[in-house]
Amino acid sequence: MPKIFEKDGYRFYFYSNEHLPIHVHVSYGGGEAIFILDETVFLRESQGLKVRELTKAQELAEDNKELIIRRWNERS
């Protein structure tokens, strides 16, 4: 699972066999979330993360949206 970046304990990554739509996995503590990157960044699903942790993860995904999309396109 290629790591895209890590900040403040949040790890953003893809799996090697990812599928559309463009999305990113985020791990923090014992929880995980998946965000879809489209016109906006929105939560697809989460498990084990508190609302404030999800908010922080979404902010980080929004701030790094261009990097995430670029790395998505480079993975093939």
C-alpha positions in Angstrom: 0.0 0.0 0.0 1.8 3.1 -1.3 1.9 5.9 1.3 1.1 9.3 -0.2 2.0 11.4 2.9 1.7 11.5 6.6 1.0 14.5 8.8 0.0 14.9 12.5 -0.3 11.1 12.8 -2.7 10.8 9.8 -1.4 8.5 7.1 -2.8 8.8 3.6 -2.4 5.9 1.2 -3.8 3.9 -1.7 -3.9 0.1 -2.2 -2.2 -1.3 -5.3 -5.4 -2.4 -6.9 -7.5 0.7 -6.5 -10.5 1.5 -8.6 -12.4 4.6 -9.6 -13.6 7.0 -8.4 -10.4 8.7 -7.1 -10.3 8.1 -3.4 -7.8 8.0 -0.5 -7.6 5.9 2.6 -6.7 7.6 5.8 -5.5 5.9 9.0 -5.3 7.6 12.4 -4.9 5.8 15.7 -7.0 2.7 15.4 -9.4 4.1 12.9 -9.7 4.5 9.2 -11.7 6.6 6.7 -12.0 6.8 2.9 -12.5 10.1 1.2 -13.7 10.5 -2.4 -11.9 13.3 -4.3 -14.2 14.9 -6.9 -15.2 18.6 -7.2 -15.0 18.5 -3.4 -13.5 16.0 -0.9 -16.2 14.0 0.9 -16.3 11.1 3.3 -17.3 7.8 1.8 -17.0 5.7 5.0 -15.2 5.6 8.3 -14.6 3.3 11.2 -13.2 4.1 14.6 -12.6 7.8 14.1 -14.2 10.6 16.1 -15.9 13.5 14.4 -13.0 15.9 15.2 -10.5 13.3 13.8 -12.6 13.0 10.6 -12.8 16.7 10.3 -9.0 17.0 10.5 -8.5 14.2 8.0 -10.9 15.8 5.6 -9.1 19.2 6.0 -5.7 17.5 5.3 -7.2 15.7 2.2 -8.5 19.0 0.9 -5.2 20.8 1.5 -3.4 18.0 -0.4 -6.0 17.2 -3.0 -3.6 18.0 -5.9 -0.9 15.8 -4.5 -3.3 12.9 -4.0 -4.7 13.2 -7.5 -1.2 13.4 -9.0 -0.1 10.3 -7.1 -3.3 8.5 -8.1 -2.5 9.2 -11.8 1.2 8.2 -11.3 0.4 4.8 -9.8 -0.4 3.0 -13.1 
